[in-house]
Amino acid sequence: MKKTPRFCTTILVGKNASMDGSTIIARNEDGSDSANPQKFVLITPEQQPTTYISKVNQVKVPLPELSLSYTSTPDADDSYGTFAGAGINSLNVSMTATETSTTNSRILGIDPFVESGIGEADFVTLVLPYIKSAREGVLRLGDLLETYGTYESNGIAFSDKDEIWYLETIGGHHWAAMKIPDDAYVIAPNQFNIDEFYFDTEDNLYSEDLLTMINDNHLNPDFDGFNLRHIFGSRTIKDTEYNTPRAWFIQKYFNPELTQKIENFDLPFTLKPSRKISIEDIKWCLSSHYENTDFDPYIENGVPKKYRSIGLNRNLEVHLLQIRPNVPEEIAGIHWLAFGPNSFNALVPFYTRITDTPQTFKETSSHYQPQSIYWLNRTIALLGDTNYTLYSSLHEAFELEMMAHCRFIQKQTDQQFISKELGLDDLEKVNNQLAEHYLEKATELLGEMVNQGTKKMTLRFNLSD
């Protein structure tokens, strides 16, 4: 059995903390140092199996007869599992599902992992096509975890137009979930994240015997209350270098008035931001590498670069799943997407009430093909990393133009849809238009980077022939 965990970063933004009242769940899907190409597809009910068979371990899970269509960002090479990653279904419920997390030996000694269970490769396919709300997503996944078990620790987020829920797996069969406050945001790196937890509120859900298991097995290290991160999480040196610094940096960005230590194990899970959060804010954070600190890998200052950046070569794709208020439900779900390392890409907002996705985002080869968006972005990022100072301004101009163009087209499309000048069939055309514009402008960016870089090559001579 081959498992390929995704070492990701998640950001959740409640509807009263976002600029326009949207719920937003976002995540960098990160892998290893290898490319692992991704694609953007729409799964229809006809494509959804009636019995799911995991390629990880061949576990069989019978599925309901009726399913919904949904967007998905699976691996181009599905030899080791689908890894659908994230998506929005046709009822505007979204899910992001491969945030690998940490655990400890105390819980694993009581409820060990289940090698024949379900995991990251399976979650979206098993849950997203069958849920009508974020809360339903929690309950369906919770039931599956209790029935089949899981072979790894994970954090999973769900949203609809009103609510965001975050679920964390606990051991092999247990789980806990929390409704994120409407006026708060969450940054979840690869660790167990939920902290203070109350068992007597409708805003928290959990496996039926979770409290009994904690008490009977003396798992709570605190004198008062229940902090699930203390009970089920880890407190290792790896956390202080790999996980907590990412939460520290984004909390510093959204709440600059706070004074916190970068290696603090107890950074808060939810916070109310000092100002409302935009799509651009989230993308910047998920592309960040400790800018304006001594820990930025692109700054040579003699300070050890021991903290794991958020934006890095492991970024496979980044998605922001936005459910918008005050627009018709047919255009409320927006699947913002960018492929490759985030330091040199830009988001594209795709409408999700569609029957197909743009060709340049859907057709991704598992081998290098620069005409596909995924490989084009990888090429741009690789070249950009060779001289960040030289190329970053070119990328900033590209990203600014792309976001402005996408927002203009989106606003125009929204207005024309509301006035019935456009219908559902036109949304795919708009998506294709946005994808083609991205391909054109990203190709121009690469060309300009080549032109600028050629002037800086070591093999050059200034004397004219």
N, C-alpha and C positions, 0 to 999 in steps of 0.2 A: 504494500500500500504506500503510495507516494502522496504526502501532504505538502502543500506549498502555502504556508500562512502568509497573510498580507499585513505588513507592518505599517499601519496607516495612521492618519490624523483626522479626527472628526470634529466638526463644528456644528452646533445646533443653535438656532436663533428663534425665540418665541415671537408670536405675532405682534406683541406690543413692544418688542425690542428691535424690530426691523423697520426700515424706512417707510414701507408702504403697507404694513399690516400683514404681510405674508408670513407663513411659517416656512422656514428654510432648514433643511438638513443637508450637510455637505461633508465630503470626505475626499482626501487623497487616497487613492488605491495605490499602495506601494508594494513592490515585490523585492526581488533580490537585485544584484547588480546587472543581471542579464536583461535583455530588452522586454521579453514577454509581451508581444503585441496584443492590443485590445481592439474591440470593434463595438459599434453602436447599432443595435438592432431592435426591431419590434417583434415581440412574440405574440402570436394570435392564439385564440382558443384551439384552433385546428392543429397548431404546432405543439401544444402542451400535452405531455403524455398522460395516460390514464393511470399508469403505474410508474413511479419514478425509481430508477435504478442508479445508484451512485457509482460513478467510475472510480471513486476513491476506495471503496470497500464492498461494492455490490449490494449494499443494503437496499431492500425493496420497500417502498412506501406507497400504498394505494392513495390515489388522489380523488377529490370530488369530481363529479361528472361535469359540472358547470364551472367555467373559469372565465377570467377577464383577460383582455389584451394588456400588455405592459411593455414599456421600454426597458432595455437591458444593456449592460456593458460587459459582455463575457470575454473570456480569453479567445484569441484567434485560434489557438491550438487547444482544443478541448480534450486532449488525450487523458488528462488527469482530473477532469471535472469541468463543469460549465463555468463556475465562478461568475454568475450573472452580476454580482457586485452591487447593483443599485438600479432603481427604476421607479417609474410612476405608472400606476394602472389606470384603466379607463374610467374609474370612479374617483380619480384624483387623490389616491392614497399612495404615498411614497415610502420607500424602504431602502436603507443602505446597510450592508450586512457583512463586511469582512474586516472589522476592527479587532485584530488579534489582541488579547489582553493577558495579564499576568494572574497568577494564583499562588497558593502556598501548599506545603505538604500536609498541613493540618486538615484542610478540607479534602484533599485528594486521598488521605488515609481513611476517610469516612465514605466518600463517594467518588471512587476512582473514575478516570476517563473511560469511555466505552469505545474500544477499537472498531466495533461494528456499528457505531452510531452515525449521526449526521453532523455536518459541519459547514464551514464557510463555502465550500463548493456547491452546497445544496440549498441553503436557506432561502434565497430569493425565489427560486423555482418552486419550492414547497409552500411558500406563504403568500407572496405578493399577488398572484392571480386569484386569490380566494377571499380577500378581505375588503370590507366596506368602510373601515375606519382604522385609525392608528391603534386604538385600544383593541380592536379585533385582531390586529396583527400580533400584538403582545400575547393575547390569549391563545391564538393558534400556534405560534412558535413555542410558547410555554408548554402546551399540551404535547407537541411533537418531541420536545426535549425530555419530558417526563416519560414518554412512551418508548423512544428509541435511544435516548442518551446522546452524548456528544463526545468527540475525541479531542476536543481542544477548548480553550477559553476564548470567549468572544464578547464584543459589544455590538448591539444592533439597534438602529434607530428607525422609528416610524413617524409619519406625519400625515395629517389631513388638513383641511382649511382652518381647523380650530385648535388642534392639539399636536404636541410632539411628545413621544414616549421614547425612553432609552432603556433597553433591556440588557442585562449582563448575565451570561451563563455562569453557573456555580458548580464546580465539580463535574461529574458525569451527567446528573439528571436534574439538578436544581437551577433556579433562576430567580432574579428579582428585577423589577422594572419600576421606573419612576416617571411620572408626568412632569415635564419640564415647565416651570412657571412661565406664564405668558410674557412677563417682562424681563426674562433672563436669557442668557446665552450659556453654552457649555463648550469647553474645549476638552476633548478626550483623546489623549495619546494612548500608546499601547500598554495600558495598565488597568487594573480594576479601578473604576472611577467613582462610582456612587459612594457618597460618604454618609451623612446623617440620614437615617431611614426610620420611618414610623410604620408600624404594623397595623395601625388603627385608622387609616385614612384611605379614601377612595382614590387618592392621587398616587398610591403605590400598589403594585400588584406583585405576587410572588408565588412560588411553588408552595403547595398546601402545608407541608411539614417543615418549612424553612425555619420558623421560630423555634419549634420543638427540637430540631436538629442542633441549632445553635446552643440552646440551653442544656440539653441532655449531654452534649459533648464538650461543654465548657469552652466554647470557641471565642467568646467575647473577651477581649483584653481590657476593655474600658470599664470603669467603675459605674458610669452612668450612660444610659442610652445605647443606641446601636449604630455604629459606624461600619458600614459594610466593607469599605476599603480596608479598615483595620482588621476586620474579621476574615475576609476572603482574599484580600490582595497581598501584595508583596512590599517589602521595604529593603531593597537591595541597592548595592552600588550601581548596578546597571540602571535602575530606575532614576538615580540622580544624574546620570549622564545621557540616558536614552529617552526617558519619558517626561519627567517633571519639568525639564527646561523648556520643552515645547509649550506646555500649559502656562508656564511662567511668562514666556515671551508674548503670547497672545493676550493673556490677562493684562499684561503691562500695556499693550496696545489699546485695548478697549477700556481699560481703567487705569490711566496714567497716574491717578492720584494715589494708587495703592503702593505700599512699600513691602515687597516680599522677596524672600531669598530664592535664588534660582534652583537650589537643590532641596527645597522644602517638600517633604512627603505629604504635607497636609494642605496643599493649595485647595481652595474651595471648588466643589464640583459645579455649582451654578452661581452666577454673578449677574447683577443688574448692570448693564454697561453705562458709561458716563454720557454716552450719546447714542442715538439710533444707528443701527448697523445696516450697511448697504451691501449689495452683491459685490461691488468693487472692493469693499473692506475685506470680505471673506476671501476673495481670490488673492488679495495681497498677502493676507495671513498664511494661506495655504501655499504660497510661493516663497515665503520668507526664509531667511537664513541669518537671523540675529543681526539685521541691519542696525547701524548706529550703536552697536555694542562692541566690546573687545573680542567677542566670540565669533564674529563674522568670518567664515573661511576665506573670503576674498580679500581680507585685510591682513597684511604681513606686519605684525606688531610684536612678535615673540610670545604672545599669549597662546597657550595650548588650545587647540580647537577640539576639545573633548566632548562637546555637546552635539547631539544629533540634530541636524537642521530639519525643518519641515519641508521646504523645497529642496530636492536633491535628485540625484540620478535614478533613484529607485521609483520615482513617480511614474506610474503606468498611465493613469488618467485621474482627472479631478472632476467631480460632479457636484453641482449645487441643485438640489431638488426643491423647487419653489412652488407653493400652492398659493395663488394670489386671491385676495378678496376683491369684491366690487367689480368683477368682470364676469361675463357668462361662463358657466362651468366648462364649456367646450374649450375655452382658451385659458383656463385658470392654471393648469399644470404646465410648468416650464422646466425642462431638463437641460440645464446649463452644462456644457461639457467641453473639456479640453484634454487632448492626449499628450503624453510624454512629460518630461521634466518641466515643472511649472515656472521655473525662472525664465523660460523663453517661449511660452505659449500664450494663448488668449482664449477666453470662453466664448462659446456660441450658444445662444438660447433657442432650444428646439421646442416647438409645440408638441404635445404628446398625444393629442386625440387624432391619430393618424393611422395609416395602414402600412406605411413603410418609412424607412429612414434614408437619408441621403447616401448615394453610392460611395462617395469618397470617405465617409465615416463608417459605412457598413462593410465594405470590401477591404479587409486588412489581411495581408498575407503574413504567414508566420515567418517568412523570410524577407529580407530587405527589398522594398519596392518604394522608391522615393516619391512616386506619384500618389501614394496614399497619404492621408493626413497624418496618421500615426508615425510613419517612418519619416515624413518630412519634418515633423516636430522634433523627432529624435535627432535628426541631422542638424537642425538649427541649434538645439541645445548643446550638442557635442561641440560644435564650432564656437558657440557663444562662451562656453566654459573655458576655452583656451585663452581668452583675453576678455574677462568680464568688463573691465573698465572701458575697453574699446567698443564692445558690442552692446552693452546694456542700454545705452541711450537709443540705439536703433530699435531695440525691442520695446522700450517704453513708448516710443512714437507709434510703433505697430500696434501695441495693445490699446493705446488710447484711441487710435483711429478705428480699430475693430469694435471696441465697446461702444463708441459713439455711433458707428454705423448700425450695429445690431440693435441698439436702443431706438434709433430712429425708425428702422424697419419694423420693429416690434410695436412701437407706439402707433405707427401708421396702420399696421395690420389689425391691431386691437380696435381702432376706431372704425375701420372699414368692416370688420366682422360685426361689431355692435350695430352699425347702420345697415347691415345686411347687404353691403356691396360685395362682401366675400363670404363664402361658406366653408364647410368642413373640408371639402375637397381642395380648397385653396391653401390650407395650412401646410400640406406637403410641398407645394410649390414654393411657399415662403421659406420653409426649411432648406429646400434645395438651393434657393437663391442665397441664403446665408452661408451655406456650406461652400458654394462656388466662390463667393466673395472671400471667404477665409483662405481657400486654396490659392486664389490669385494673389492675395496680399502676403501670405506666408512665403510663397515662392519669390515674390519681390524682395521680402526681407532677407531670405537666404542669398539672393543675388547681390544685394547691397552689402551683406556681411562678407561675401567672397571678394567683392571689389575693395572694401576697406582692408580686409585681412591681407590681400595680396601685397599691398603697400608696406606691410610690416613683416613680410617674410624674411627669414635669416638669409636665404639665398637671393640676395638682390645686390645691385651695384648702381651707384648714383651717376657714374660717368656715361653720357649718352654714346651710343654706338655711332 
